[in-house]
Amino acid sequence: MKSFLTKMSNFLREEDGVTAIEYGLIAALIGVAIVVAVTAVGTELNTTFNTVVARLAAAN
């Protein structure tokens, strides 16, 4: 029983995988931020091009 408790205690103290998980979460957050930014810029750019096309069509 003591061996089990010792192993469990060591397992709970280990931090080997924590850094990899943190980097994974940071990478996922950056990915989400990029998607949101590209979507916002794309929508704004689409609106701008539609305005330009409408004004060019009205000028003819």
Secondary structure as UniProt FT lines:
FT   HELIX           2..13
FT   TURN            16..17
FT   HELIX           18..59
//
